Amino acid sequence: MLAALVAALSVTVAGSAQGDQFLVDLEHATIGSVSPKDSVRQLRAKFGAGNVIRTVGRLEGSPNVTFVVSIAGHKVVQHWNYVSTSDSAFKTKEGVGVGSTVADFARYYGEALRGEGEGLHCQGDLALSAARPCLGPSTR
């Protein structure tokens, strides 16, 4: 099963928080219309100030600020250059998301390639990481 679905930054921001609130939009690199390009002000305007929480973690030994956005109780994390989720409510228009199999992913987006220590990858702007059982010889 896919443990997380991540849309990486590289394209322009677009989307609607209403009609597509649970859409993983690969064309616009958004999850639930949260873009890595959104400012905190934009996120708060879209989702309400109480639904955007600043967190500070560590990334390679340095402080790393992220924003956790709550959309109808479901979470999307805005990182400095991508957005991510581990919530199965968010899906692509083809229905692929957290909980989909690697085969489901490959059917729509091509064969996933395994990176060293980085989980599985697809070509383009979408990366995914998979739970340990998915990393057997058949997915390499």
C-alpha positions in Angstrom: 0.0 0.0 0.0 1.2 3.5 -0.6 2.1 5.2 2.7 2.1 8.7 1.3 1.4 10.5 -1.9 3.5 13.6 -2.6 3.0 16.2 -5.3 6.3 17.9 -5.9 6.7 21.6 -6.8 7.4 22.5 -10.4 4.3 23.8 -12.0 1.8 26.7 -11.4 -0.7 26.9 -8.7 -4.4 26.4 -9.4 -7.4 24.7 -7.9 -10.6 25.2 -5.9 -11.0 24.4 -2.2 -14.7 23.7 -2.8 -15.4 21.4 -5.8 -12.1 19.6 -5.7 -11.4 19.7 -2.0 -10.0 16.1 -1.9 -8.3 16.1 -5.4 -4.6 15.4 -5.9 -4.1 17.5 -9.0 -0.9 16.3 -10.7 -1.1 19.0 -13.4 -1.0 21.8 -10.8 1.0 20.0 -8.1 -1.6 20.5 -5.5 -3.3 18.3 -2.9 -6.8 19.6 -1.9 -5.9 22.9 -3.6 -2.9 23.3 -1.3 0.1 24.4 -3.3 3.7 24.7 -2.1 3.6 28.2 -3.7 0.8 29.4 -1.4 1.8 32.0 1.2 0.5 31.5 4.7 -1.9 34.4 4.1 -3.3 32.6 1.0 -3.7 29.3 2.9 -5.5 31.1 5.7 -7.8 32.9 3.3 -8.7 29.6 1.5 -9.1 27.4 4.6 -9.5 29.7 7.6 -6.8 30.7 10.1 -7.7 28.0 12.5 -7.2 25.3 9.8 -3.5 26.3 9.1 -1.0 25.3 11.8 2.7 26.2 11.6 5.0 23.4 12.8 8.8 23.2 13.1 10.6 20.0 12.8 14.2 19.0 11.8 15.4 18.2 8.3 19.0 17.1 8.0 19.8 18.8 11.4 18.3 22.2 10.5 14.9 23.6 11.6 12.2 22.9 9.0 9.0 24.9 8.9 5.9 23.2 7.5 2.2 24.2 7.6 -0.5 21.6 8.3 -3.7 22.4 6.6 -7.0 20.9 7.7 -9.7 20.4 5.0 -12.9 19.1 6.5 -10.8 17.3 9.1 -8.3 15.8 6.7 -4.7 16.9 6.7 -2.3 18.2 4.0 1.2 19.3 4.8 2.8 22.2 2.9 6.6 21.9 2.8 8.9 24.5 1.4 8.9 22.9 -2.1 6.1 20.3 -2.2 2.8 19.2 -0.5 2.2 15.8 1.0 -0.5 13.8 2.7 -0.9 10.4 4.4 -4.7 10.7 4.3 -6.6 8.3 2.0 -9.3 10.9 1.4 -7.2 12.6 -1.2 -7.1 11.0 -4.6 -6.1 11.7 -8.2 -8.9 12.0 -10.7 -8.2 8.4 -11.6 -8.8 7.4 -7.9 -5.2 6.7 -6.9 -4.1 7.8 -3.5 -3.0 6.6 -0.1 -4.0 2.9 0.2 -3.8 2.3 -3.6 -1.4 -0.4 -4.7 1.9 0.2 -6.6 0.2 -1.6 -9.5 -2.7 0.9 -9.4 -0.2 3.7 -9.5 1.7 2.2 -12.4 -1.5 1.6 -14.4 -2.0 5.4 -14.7 1.4 7.0 -14.2 3.9 4.5 -15.4 6.2 2.1 -13.6 7.5 3.3 -10.2 11.2 3.3 -9.9 12.8 2.6 -6.5 15.4 5.2 -5.3 18.0 4.4 -2.8 16.6 5.2 0.6 13.9 7.3 -0.9 11.0 4.9 -1.4 9.4 4.6 -4.8 9.4 7.2 -7.5 7.5 7.9 -10.7 8.8 10.0 -13.5 7.7 13.6 -13.5 6.4 15.6 -10.6 4.9 12.8 -8.4 6.8 10.9 -5.9 5.4 8.2 -3.5 6.7 6.2 -0.6 5.5 2.8 0.0 5.2 0.6 3.1 7.9 -2.1 3.6 5.8 -5.0 2.0 5.7 -3.0 -1.3 9.4 -2.9 -1.6 9.9 -6.5 -2.5 11.8 -7.6 -5.7 8.7 -7.2 -7.9 8.6 -3.4 -7.4 12.3 -2.8 -8.1 
